[in-house]
Amino acid sequence: MTASISSQRRKPRALYYSILSYQPQNLSLLQDFFEVTTLPDPRMDTPNLLASTQVLFAPLGFPVTAARIAACPQLRAIVSNTTGVPHIDMEAASARRIAVCALHDEPAFLDTITATAEHTIGLMLAAWRRVPAAHAAAAAGHWDRRPWGAPSMFSRMRLGIVGFGRLGRKVARVAEAMGMRVRYFDPHVPGGLGSLIELARESDVLSLHAPANSSTRGLVSRQILEALPSGALVVNTARGELLDVGALLDLLLSGHIRAAALDTVDGEYDPGFGSAFGSSRLAIYARTHDNLLLTPHIGGSTLDAWNETEQFVIAKAARSLGLDTQA
């Protein structure tokens, strides 16, 4: 894909942050469409730079607030290759008629992106079968399968899905192909169970796929986790804010929850999170127990998914400014 822009017309000014780590071909695409200024992250912004910015990239963890939007009088588009936009003040953007070029409103395109659903299934299997610990034992020379027997096959288990949108449905299809009985709770999708606690009581595996917003923070609380049958598995590849991690750790310790796998953690986009995470209760527990599997938000992390989502939002931003993306 290349841009078609008249040589007589100045390219729109875009502010991009290298913390986003876009693929090289998409950085080239950016240059095709826009006059690009690159900074490490939004902490390096200056008033003069924001004042001339027409296209603003929006890394998670650096909110595009109403005040930041007001500091960009020429702003015409905000760009984020994310499926959620909790870091963007949508009301302030709408009031200024600024296009938000993200993936939250692109269901047809997102249906082609399967990486997070795949990772969810992988985490379910790895945590239930204790694959990392079994590998470590085998690599250390202990070739004995007897310590690693899981309690049951997935085909004998019930999967409860919290949030039955795009990813929840993809996970459900794979789980059903493995013989699992699938139920879900989603107040916006007919056909599910009437309450989250009812779902928990009927789920041997609980998988989280709800969006993060003010109404879903702490949705999977201690009460919900305690309602799970003894020996359950919990998987979260959605957002860390959904889950009471303290309660999860308590119940892992007690054995009420047999295993858990988390790809997202509450606060992961806060400044300083990376340097402090190693000393958190969650990380310490994961280092000292084999029933908690952590991955650093890699659910959508395949090179093709990165490339396609980045390219999509860049082209979406170009179209919002009336640029030709077909040439």
PyMOL commands that set and color helices and strands:
alter all, ss='L'
color gray80, all
select helices_A, chain A and resi 18-20+24-33+42-44+47-51+66-70+90-95+107-110+115-128+131-139+146-148+154-156+166-177+196-201+222-227+240-242+245-254+273-277+281-288+303-320
alter helices_A, ss='H'
color red, helices_A
select strands_A, chain A and resi 13-17+35-39+55-57+77-79+99-101+158-162+181-185+205-208+232-236+257-262+292-294
alter strands_A, ss='S'
color yellow, strands_A
deselect
rebuild
show_as cartoon
